Amino acid sequence: MRVLIETIHIAVGLIAAAAIAWAAAWSYPRATNDIWLVAYACMVAVVAMGIGPLRKAYAIDRRHMTPTPGPRDDG
């Protein structure tokens, strides 16, 4: 579940960066290429900053999914 939440956070960050870049490029057409270049760099940064929390969430989810070894009741 935590992995899903972190993935959604990354997706929302990418959507927000694209929306801001689109608005900036629309408002200043002469710099459209530069605006999108910076936007792509920001999107890479969003993904890079999301990798750490995503790995941590995966480890926590995996730890909760694996059964803990305990005494067996079959004899």
Biopython code that builds the backbone (N, CA, C, O; Angstrom):
import numpy as np
from Bio.PDB.StructureBuilder import StructureBuilder

atoms = [
    (1, "MET", "N", (0.823, -1.195, 0.000)),
    (1, "MET", "CA", (0.000, 0.000, 0.000)),
    (1, "MET", "C", (0.866, 1.258, 0.000)),
    (1, "MET", "O", (0.548, 2.243, -0.665)),
    (2, "ARG", "N", (1.963, 1.211, 0.753)),
    (2, "ARG", "CA", (2.839, 2.386, 0.804)),
    (2, "ARG", "C", (3.490, 2.659, -0.551)),
    (2, "ARG", "O", (3.696, 3.812, -0.930)),
    (3, "VAL", "N", (3.811, 1.588, -1.271)),
    (3, "VAL", "CA", (4.408, 1.756, -2.596)),
    (3, "VAL", "C", (3.430, 2.473, -3.526)),
    (3, "VAL", "O", (3.827, 3.347, -4.297)),
    (4, "LEU", "N", (2.178, 2.108, -3.452)),
    (4, "LEU", "CA", (1.158, 2.765, -4.271)),
    (4, "LEU", "C", (1.066, 4.251, -3.936)),
    (4, "LEU", "O", (0.970, 5.087, -4.834)),
    (5, "ILE", "N", (1.093, 4.575, -2.662)),
    (5, "ILE", "CA", (1.011, 5.976, -2.238)),
    (5, "ILE", "C", (2.213, 6.762, -2.750)),
    (5, "ILE", "O", (2.056, 7.875, -3.251)),
    (6, "GLU", "N", (3.413, 6.192, -2.628)),
    (6, "GLU", "CA", (4.612, 6.887, -3.113)),
    (6, "GLU", "C", (4.580, 7.042, -4.635)),
    (6, "GLU", "O", (4.997, 8.073, -5.163)),
    (7, "THR", "N", (4.093, 6.031, -5.329)),
    (7, "THR", "CA", (3.983, 6.120, -6.786)),
    (7, "THR", "C", (2.995, 7.210, -7.189)),
    (7, "THR", "O", (3.224, 7.942, -8.152)),
    (8, "ILE", "N", (1.908, 7.312, -6.453)),
    (8, "ILE", "CA", (0.931, 8.379, -6.721)),
    (8, "ILE", "C", (1.553, 9.749, -6.464)),
    (8, "ILE", "O", (1.303, 10.693, -7.213)),
    (9, "HIS", "N", (2.364, 9.864, -5.410)),
    (9, "HIS", "CA", (3.031, 11.140, -5.141)),
    (9, "HIS", "C", (3.947, 11.534, -6.299)),
    (9, "HIS", "O", (3.983, 12.698, -6.699)),
    (10, "ILE", "N", (4.681, 10.571, -6.832)),
    (10, "ILE", "CA", (5.562, 10.859, -7.964)),
    (10, "ILE", "C", (4.735, 11.277, -9.177)),
    (10, "ILE", "O", (5.075, 12.242, -9.862)),
    (11, "ALA", "N", (3.660, 10.559, -9.438)),
    (11, "ALA", "CA", (2.806, 10.892, -10.588)),
    (11, "ALA", "C", (2.203, 12.286, -10.448)),
    (11, "ALA", "O", (2.146, 13.040, -11.420)),
    (12, "VAL", "N", (1.756, 12.627, -9.251)),
    (12, "VAL", "CA", (1.191, 13.965, -9.020)),
    (12, "VAL", "C", (2.266, 15.033, -9.223)),
    (12, "VAL", "O", (1.986, 16.093, -9.783)),
    (13, "GLY", "N", (3.482, 14.763, -8.776)),
    (13, "GLY", "CA", (4.578, 15.707, -8.992)),
    (13, "GLY", "C", (4.869, 15.921, -10.465)),
    (13, "GLY", "O", (5.117, 17.047, -10.896)),
    (14, "LEU", "N", (4.839, 14.844, -11.240)),
    (14, "LEU", "CA", (5.070, 14.967, -12.679)),
    (14, "LEU", "C", (3.944, 15.733, -13.365)),
    (14, "LEU", "O", (4.189, 16.549, -14.254)),
    (15, "ILE", "N", (2.728, 15.467, -12.954)),
    (15, "ILE", "CA", (1.582, 16.187, -13.528)),
    (15, "ILE", "C", (1.651, 17.667, -13.175)),
    (15, "ILE", "O", (1.381, 18.523, -14.018)),
    (16, "ALA", "N", (2.012, 17.969, -11.934)),
    (16, "ALA", "CA", (2.123, 19.374, -11.523)),
    (16, "ALA", "C", (3.225, 20.086, -12.302)),
    (16, "ALA", "O", (3.039, 21.222, -12.738)),
    (17, "ALA", "N", (4.369, 19.429, -12.480)),
    (17, "ALA", "CA", (5.463, 20.040, -13.239)),
    (17, "ALA", "C", (5.044, 20.283, -14.686)),
    (17, "ALA", "O", (5.360, 21.327, -15.258)),
    (18, "ALA", "N", (4.341, 19.330, -15.273)),
    (18, "ALA", "CA", (3.885, 19.502, -16.656)),
    (18, "ALA", "C", (2.855, 20.625, -16.764)),
    (18, "ALA", "O", (2.876, 21.395, -17.724)),
    (19, "ALA", "N", (1.962, 20.720, -15.792)),
    (19, "ALA", "CA", (0.946, 21.779, -15.823)),
    (19, "ALA", "C", (1.579, 23.158, -15.672)),
    (19, "ALA", "O", (1.201, 24.100, -16.368)),
    (20, "ILE", "N", (2.529, 23.271, -14.772)),
    (20, "ILE", "CA", (3.212, 24.558, -14.584)),
    (20, "ILE", "C", (3.997, 24.924, -15.835)),
    (20, "ILE", "O", (3.985, 26.079, -16.262)),
    (21, "ALA", "N", (4.681, 23.941, -16.429)),
    (21, "ALA", "CA", (5.444, 24.208, -17.648)),
    (21, "ALA", "C", (4.518, 24.603, -18.794)),
    (21, "ALA", "O", (4.825, 25.515, -19.561)),
    (22, "TRP", "N", (3.387, 23.914, -18.906)),
    (22, "TRP", "CA", (2.445, 24.253, -19.970)),
    (22, "TRP", "C", (1.950, 25.687, -19.802)),
    (22, "TRP", "O", (1.879, 26.442, -20.771)),
    (23, "ALA", "N", (1.608, 26.059, -18.571)),
    (23, "ALA", "CA", (1.121, 27.419, -18.322)),
    (23, "ALA", "C", (2.210, 28.450, -18.602)),
    (23, "ALA", "O", (1.938, 29.510, -19.166)),
    (24, "ALA", "N", (3.437, 28.138, -18.210)),
    (24, "ALA", "CA", (4.534, 29.072, -18.454)),
    (24, "ALA", "C", (4.816, 29.203, -19.950)),
    (24, "ALA", "O", (5.032, 30.309, -20.447)),
    (25, "ALA", "N", (4.815, 28.088, -20.663)),
    (25, "ALA", "CA", (5.065, 28.131, -22.106)),
    (25, "ALA", "C", (3.937, 28.854, -22.838)),
    (25, "ALA", "O", (4.178, 29.551, -23.823)),
    (26, "TRP", "N", (2.726, 28.688, -22.362)),
    (26, "TRP", "CA", (1.594, 29.381, -22.970)),
    (26, "TRP", "C", (1.690, 30.889, -22.750)),
    (26, "TRP", "O", (1.370, 31.681, -23.636)),
    (27, "SER", "N", (2.136, 31.271, -21.556)),
    (27, "SER", "CA", (2.163, 32.696, -21.239)),
    (27, "SER", "C", (3.354, 33.424, -21.860)),
    (27, "SER", "O", (3.308, 34.641, -22.042)),
    (28, "TYR", "N", (4.416, 32.692, -22.186)),
    (28, "TYR", "CA", (5.593, 33.328, -22.777)),
    (28, "TYR", "C", (6.087, 32.457, -23.931)),
    (28, "TYR", "O", (7.038, 31.695, -23.758)),
    (29, "PRO", "N", (5.462, 32.556, -25.098)),
    (29, "PRO", "CA", (5.757, 31.647, -26.209)),
    (29, "PRO", "C", (7.188, 31.727, -26.740)),
    (29, "PRO", "O", (7.693, 30.749, -27.292)),
    (30, "ARG", "N", (7.841, 32.865, -26.585)),
    (30, "ARG", "CA", (9.202, 32.991, -27.122)),
    (30, "ARG", "C", (10.190, 32.087, -26.405)),
    (30, "ARG", "O", (11.234, 31.757, -26.966)),
    (31, "ALA", "N", (9.890, 31.683, -25.194)),
    (31, "ALA", "CA", (10.813, 30.844, -24.424)),
    (31, "ALA", "C", (10.283, 29.426, -24.232)),
    (31, "ALA", "O", (10.664, 28.740, -23.283)),
    (32, "THR", "N", (9.421, 28.997, -25.115)),
    (32, "THR", "CA", (8.787, 27.685, -24.952)),
    (32, "THR", "C", (9.810, 26.559, -24.846)),
    (32, "THR", "O", (9.691, 25.695, -23.978)),
    (33, "ASN", "N", (10.807, 26.562, -25.716)),
    (33, "ASN", "CA", (11.806, 25.486, -25.683)),
    (33, "ASN", "C", (12.586, 25.484, -24.376)),
    (33, "ASN", "O", (12.827, 24.425, -23.797)),
    (34, "ASP", "N", (12.976, 26.650, -23.915)),
    (34, "ASP", "CA", (13.719, 26.732, -22.659)),
    (34, "ASP", "C", (12.861, 26.323, -21.469)),
    (34, "ASP", "O", (13.335, 25.650, -20.554)),
    (35, "ILE", "N", (11.616, 26.728, -21.486)),
    (35, "ILE", "CA", (10.705, 26.374, -20.391)),
    (35, "ILE", "C", (10.540, 24.867, -20.315)),
    (35, "ILE", "O", (10.592, 24.292, -19.228)),
    (36, "TRP", "N", (10.341, 24.219, -21.460)),
    (36, "TRP", "CA", (10.160, 22.764, -21.441)),
    (36, "TRP", "C", (11.449, 22.039, -21.077)),
    (36, "TRP", "O", (11.406, 20.977, -20.456)),
    (37, "LEU", "N", (12.591, 22.597, -21.455)),
    (37, "LEU", "CA", (13.868, 21.999, -21.053)),
    (37, "LEU", "C", (14.002, 21.987, -19.535)),
    (37, "LEU", "O", (14.377, 20.973, -18.945)),
    (38, "VAL", "N", (13.697, 23.108, -18.913)),
    (38, "VAL", "CA", (13.743, 23.189, -17.451)),
    (38, "VAL", "C", (12.685, 22.282, -16.831)),
    (38, "VAL", "O", (12.929, 21.653, -15.801)),
    (39, "ALA", "N", (11.527, 22.214, -17.447)),
    (39, "ALA", "CA", (10.460, 21.347, -16.929)),
    (39, "ALA", "C", (10.884, 19.887, -16.960)),
    (39, "ALA", "O", (10.625, 19.147, -16.011)),
    (40, "TYR", "N", (11.532, 19.464, -18.042)),
    (40, "TYR", "CA", (11.997, 18.074, -18.108)),
    (40, "TYR", "C", (13.049, 17.804, -17.037)),
    (40, "TYR", "O", (13.062, 16.731, -16.434)),
    (41, "ALA", "N", (13.921, 18.766, -16.802)),
    (41, "ALA", "CA", (14.916, 18.602, -15.734)),
    (41, "ALA", "C", (14.231, 18.494, -14.373)),
    (41, "ALA", "O", (14.641, 17.701, -13.526)),
    (42, "CYS", "N", (13.195, 19.288, -14.171)),
    (42, "CYS", "CA", (12.440, 19.205, -12.913)),
    (42, "CYS", "C", (11.734, 17.864, -12.778)),
    (42, "CYS", "O", (11.651, 17.312, -11.681)),
    (43, "MET", "N", (11.228, 17.340, -13.879)),
    (43, "MET", "CA", (10.566, 16.039, -13.830)),
    (43, "MET", "C", (11.556, 14.931, -13.485)),
    (43, "MET", "O", (11.226, 14.010, -12.737)),
    (44, "VAL", "N", (12.755, 15.019, -14.023)),
    (44, "VAL", "CA", (13.793, 14.050, -13.663)),
    (44, "VAL", "C", (14.118, 14.165, -12.183)),
    (44, "VAL", "O", (14.308, 13.153, -11.508)),
    (45, "ALA", "N", (14.182, 15.389, -11.672)),
    (45, "ALA", "CA", (14.452, 15.590, -10.248)),
    (45, "ALA", "C", (13.323, 15.030, -9.383)),
    (45, "ALA", "O", (13.586, 14.456, -8.326)),
    (46, "VAL", "N", (12.087, 15.187, -9.813)),
    (46, "VAL", "CA", (10.948, 14.643, -9.057)),
    (46, "VAL", "C", (11.062, 13.127, -8.962)),
    (46, "VAL", "O", (10.863, 12.549, -7.894)),
    (47, "VAL", "N", (11.381, 12.491, -10.076)),
    (47, "VAL", "CA", (11.526, 11.030, -10.067)),
    (47, "VAL", "C", (12.717, 10.626, -9.208)),
    (47, "VAL", "O", (12.620, 9.682, -8.423)),
    (48, "ALA", "N", (13.840, 11.327, -9.345)),
    (48, "ALA", "CA", (15.032, 10.989, -8.562)),
    (48, "ALA", "C", (14.781, 11.152, -7.063)),
    (48, "ALA", "O", (15.227, 10.327, -6.266)),
    (49, "MET", "N", (14.073, 12.208, -6.680)),
    (49, "MET", "CA", (13.779, 12.404, -5.259)),
    (49, "MET", "C", (12.741, 11.417, -4.749)),
    (49, "MET", "O", (12.639, 11.201, -3.541)),
    (50, "GLY", "N", (11.973, 10.818, -5.641)),
    (50, "GLY", "CA", (10.977, 9.846, -5.222)),
    (50, "GLY", "C", (11.507, 8.433, -5.086)),
    (50, "GLY", "O", (10.835, 7.578, -4.510)),
    (51, "ILE", "N", (12.700, 8.168, -5.603)),
    (51, "ILE", "CA", (13.242, 6.812, -5.558)),
    (51, "ILE", "C", (13.532, 6.371, -4.130)),
    (51, "ILE", "O", (13.213, 5.241, -3.760)),
    (52, "GLY", "N", (14.126, 7.237, -3.325)),
    (52, "GLY", "CA", (14.438, 6.879, -1.938)),
    (52, "GLY", "C", (13.199, 6.515, -1.126)),
    (52, "GLY", "O", (13.152, 5.433, -0.542)),
    (53, "PRO", "N", (12.202, 7.385, -1.074)),
    (53, "PRO", "CA", (10.977, 7.029, -0.355)),
    (53, "PRO", "C", (10.273, 5.804, -0.936)),
    (53, "PRO", "O", (9.652, 5.036, -0.200)),
    (54, "LEU", "N", (10.367, 5.620, -2.245)),
    (54, "LEU", "CA", (9.745, 4.453, -2.867)),
    (54, "LEU", "C", (10.437, 3.164, -2.426)),
    (54, "LEU", "O", (9.771, 2.169, -2.142)),
    (55, "ARG", "N", (11.755, 3.178, -2.370)),
    (55, "ARG", "CA", (12.495, 1.999, -1.904)),
    (55, "ARG", "C", (12.198, 1.712, -0.441)),
    (55, "ARG", "O", (12.048, 0.554, -0.050)),
    (56, "LYS", "N", (12.114, 2.759, 0.364)),
    (56, "LYS", "CA", (11.798, 2.585, 1.783)),
    (56, "LYS", "C", (10.393, 2.008, 1.956)),
    (56, "LYS", "O", (10.180, 1.114, 2.776)),
    (57, "ALA", "N", (9.448, 2.516, 1.191)),
    (57, "ALA", "CA", (8.074, 2.008, 1.258)),
    (57, "ALA", "C", (8.013, 0.554, 0.808)),
    (57, "ALA", "O", (7.274, -0.243, 1.385)),
    (58, "TYR", "N", (8.782, 0.205, -0.212)),
    (58, "TYR", "CA", (8.811, -1.180, -0.681)),
    (58, "TYR", "C", (9.351, -2.106, 0.403)),
    (58, "TYR", "O", (8.821, -3.196, 0.614)),
    (59, "ALA", "N", (10.408, -1.669, 1.092)),
    (59, "ALA", "CA", (10.978, -2.490, 2.159)),
    (59, "ALA", "C", (9.980, -2.681, 3.298)),
    (59, "ALA", "O", (9.858, -3.780, 3.838)),
    (60, "ILE", "N", (9.276, -1.631, 3.661)),
    (60, "ILE", "CA", (8.283, -1.735, 4.744)),
    (60, "ILE", "C", (7.137, -2.650, 4.326)),
    (60, "ILE", "O", (6.708, -3.502, 5.105)),
    (61, "ASP", "N", (6.639, -2.479, 3.104)),
    (61, "ASP", "CA", (5.549, -3.336, 2.631)),
    (61, "ASP", "C", (5.988, -4.793, 2.544)),
    (61, "ASP", "O", (5.233, -5.701, 2.893)),
    (62, "ARG", "N", (7.185, -5.003, 2.086)),
    (62, "ARG", "CA", (7.685, -6.375, 1.966)),
    (62, "ARG", "C", (7.842, -7.022, 3.337)),
    (62, "ARG", "O", (7.550, -8.206, 3.506)),
    (63, "ARG", "N", (8.302, -6.253, 4.310)),
    (63, "ARG", "CA", (8.466, -6.771, 5.667)),
    (63, "ARG", "C", (7.116, -7.164, 6.261)),
    (63, "ARG", "O", (7.024, -8.153, 6.989)),
    (64, "HIS", "N", (6.082, -6.407, 5.960)),
    (64, "HIS", "CA", (4.752, -6.718, 6.484)),
    (64, "HIS", "C", (4.090, -7.878, 5.742)),
    (64, "HIS", "O", (3.202, -8.532, 6.288)),
    (65, "MET", "N", (4.508, -8.138, 4.517)),
    (65, "MET", "CA", (3.896, -9.204, 3.727)),
    (65, "MET", "C", (4.486, -10.580, 4.035)),
    (65, "MET", "O", (3.790, -11.586, 3.903)),
    (66, "THR", "N", (5.746, -10.642, 4.440)),
    (66, "THR", "CA", (6.370, -11.937, 4.694)),
    (66, "THR", "C", (5.957, -12.439, 6.065)),
    (66, "THR", "O", (5.977, -11.684, 7.036)),
    (67, "PRO", "N", (5.583, -13.705, 6.152)),
    (67, "PRO", "CA", (5.189, -14.242, 7.459)),
    (67, "PRO", "C", (6.402, -14.404, 8.363)),
    (67, "PRO", "O", (7.499, -14.722, 7.902)),
    (68, "THR", "N", (6.194, -14.186, 9.632)),
    (68, "THR", "CA", (7.282, -14.357, 10.591)),
    (68, "THR", "C", (7.352, -15.826, 10.985)),
    (68, "THR", "O", (6.326, -16.442, 11.271)),
    (69, "PRO", "N", (8.555, -16.389, 11.003)),
    (69, "PRO", "CA", (8.665, -17.796, 11.387)),
    (69, "PRO", "C", (8.350, -17.963, 12.868)),
    (69, "PRO", "O", (8.784, -17.173, 13.706)),
    (70, "GLY", "N", (7.609, -18.978, 13.162)),
    (70, "GLY", "CA", (7.229, -19.240, 14.543)),
    (70, "GLY", "C", (7.131, -20.734, 14.771)),
    (70, "GLY", "O", (7.447, -21.520, 13.877)),
    (71, "PRO", "N", (6.706, -21.127, 15.932)),
    (71, "PRO", "CA", (6.582, -22.564, 16.197)),
    (71, "PRO", "C", (5.499, -23.181, 15.317)),
    (71, "PRO", "O", (4.458, -22.578, 15.057)),
    (72, "ARG", "N", (5.775, -24.379, 14.879)),
    (72, "ARG", "CA", (4.826, -25.078, 14.013)),
    (72, "ARG", "C", (3.907, -25.943, 14.857)),
    (72, "ARG", "O", (4.314, -26.484, 15.885)),
    (73, "ASP", "N", (2.687, -26.065, 14.420)),
    (73, "ASP", "CA", (1.694, -26.843, 15.166)),
    (73, "ASP", "C", (1.451, -28.231, 14.576)),
    (73, "ASP", "O", (0.531, -28.933, 14.996)),
    (74, "ASP", "N", (2.268, -28.624, 13.610)),
    (74, "ASP", "CA", (1.983, -29.903, 12.953)),
    (74, "ASP", "C", (2.721, -31.085, 13.584)),
    (74, "ASP", "O", (2.721, -32.176, 13.015)),
    (75, "GLY", "N", (3.322, -30.899, 14.695)),
    (75, "GLY", "CA", (3.900, -32.053, 15.366)),
    (75, "GLY", "C", (5.259, -31.849, 15.754)),
    (75, "GLY", "O", (5.877, -32.743, 16.333)),
]
sb = StructureBuilder()
sb.init_structure("model")
sb.init_model(0)
sb.init_chain("A")
sb.init_seg("    ")
for serial, (resi, resn, name, xyz) in enumerate(atoms, 1):
    if name == "N":
        sb.init_residue(resn, " ", resi, " ")
    sb.init_atom(name, np.array(xyz, "f"), 0.0, 1.0, " ", f" {name:<3s}", serial, name[0])
structure = sb.get_structure()
